[in-house]
Amino acid sequence: MKKVLLILIFFVTSFDVYAAKWSDDGLTVKEVITGTSDSIVVLTEGGAVQQSECIANNWVFADTDQGKMNRVYSMLIAAQMSGKQIKIYNTDVCAQWNYHGIYSIKTID
């Protein structure tokens, strides 16, 4: 019974793990937009649609943790100012405004 339960848990949760992925290409940050809400909007160049129904090169990062927000914002501004490309680990669904959701960001060479 325990094996069946563990296999069932693994099977059900594995869809969430594999649904999100890193963006296929290096992205160039064109605009970073913040406001009074708990979100950062990122407009990029060089990407494609990652999930159907989402708009290519449009991303949104939303979190209530101010520390995370500050780190993501700093990293995006640094990438924009230096011209370094980034990759975005995106969510498996379209977020606000049909933008791709963001889990994580990394700079690439």
C-alpha positions as CSV (number, residue, x, y, z in Angstrom):
1,M,0.0,0.0,0.0
2,K,2.9,2.4,0.8
3,K,4.5,1.7,-2.6
4,V,1.2,2.5,-4.4
5,L,0.8,5.7,-2.4
6,L,4.4,6.8,-3.1
7,I,4.1,6.0,-6.8
8,L,0.8,7.9,-7.0
9,I,2.3,10.9,-5.2
10,F,5.3,10.9,-7.5
11,F,3.1,10.5,-10.6
12,V,0.8,13.4,-9.6
13,T,3.5,15.8,-8.5
14,S,5.8,15.1,-11.4
15,F,3.6,17.0,-13.8
16,D,4.3,20.2,-11.9
17,V,8.0,19.6,-11.9
18,Y,8.4,19.0,-15.6
19,A,5.8,21.5,-16.8
20,A,8.0,24.6,-16.2
21,K,11.3,25.0,-18.0
22,W,14.2,27.3,-18.9
23,S,13.6,29.6,-21.9
24,D,15.1,28.1,-25.0
25,D,17.2,31.0,-26.1
26,G,19.3,33.7,-24.4
27,L,17.1,36.7,-23.9
28,T,18.1,40.4,-24.1
29,V,16.3,42.6,-21.5
30,K,14.7,45.6,-23.2
31,E,12.5,47.0,-20.4
32,V,12.0,46.4,-16.7
33,I,8.8,47.8,-15.3
34,T,7.8,48.0,-11.6
35,G,5.0,49.7,-9.8
36,T,3.3,49.6,-6.5
37,S,2.2,46.0,-6.8
38,D,4.1,42.9,-6.0
39,S,5.2,42.3,-9.6
40,I,8.0,43.1,-12.0
41,V,7.2,43.1,-15.8
42,V,10.1,42.2,-18.1
43,L,10.1,42.8,-21.9
44,T,12.8,40.9,-23.7
45,E,14.1,40.3,-27.2
46,G,15.2,37.0,-28.8
47,G,12.6,34.7,-27.2
48,A,9.7,32.6,-28.4
49,V,6.4,31.6,-27.0
50,Q,7.1,29.1,-24.2
51,Q,3.5,28.2,-23.4
52,S,0.5,28.5,-25.8
53,E,-1.7,31.5,-25.2
54,C,1.3,33.5,-23.8
55,I,2.8,36.5,-25.6
56,A,6.4,36.0,-26.7
57,N,9.1,38.0,-24.9
58,N,6.7,39.3,-22.2
59,W,7.3,38.1,-18.7
60,V,6.0,38.8,-15.2
61,F,7.5,38.0,-11.8
62,A,5.2,38.2,-8.8
63,D,6.0,37.5,-5.2
64,T,5.2,38.9,-1.8
65,D,8.7,38.4,-0.5
66,Q,10.4,41.8,-0.8
67,G,13.9,40.2,-0.7
68,K,13.2,38.1,-3.8
69,M,11.6,41.0,-5.6
70,N,14.8,43.1,-4.9
71,R,17.1,40.4,-6.1
72,V,15.2,39.8,-9.3
73,Y,14.9,43.5,-10.0
74,S,18.6,44.0,-9.4
75,M,19.6,41.1,-11.6
76,L,17.3,42.3,-14.5
77,I,18.7,45.9,-14.3
78,A,22.3,44.6,-14.2
79,A,21.6,42.4,-17.3
80,Q,19.9,45.3,-19.1
81,M,22.7,47.8,-18.3
82,S,25.6,45.3,-19.2
83,G,23.9,43.8,-22.2
84,K,24.3,40.3,-20.8
85,Q,21.7,37.8,-21.9
86,I,19.5,35.9,-19.4
87,K,17.5,32.7,-19.3
88,I,14.2,32.6,-17.5
89,Y,12.8,29.5,-15.7
90,N,9.1,30.1,-16.5
91,T,5.9,28.7,-15.1
92,D,3.7,26.3,-16.9
93,V,0.8,28.7,-17.3
94,C,0.3,32.2,-18.6
95,A,0.2,34.8,-15.8
96,Q,-1.2,38.3,-15.8
97,W,-2.0,39.9,-19.2
98,N,-1.1,36.5,-20.9
99,Y,2.6,37.1,-20.0
100,H,4.8,34.2,-19.2
101,G,5.3,33.7,-15.4
102,I,8.8,33.7,-13.9
103,Y,10.2,31.3,-11.3
104,S,13.9,32.1,-11.6
105,I,16.4,34.0,-13.7
106,K,20.1,33.4,-14.6
107,T,22.6,35.3,-16.6
108,I,24.4,33.5,-19.4
109,D,27.7,34.1,-21.3
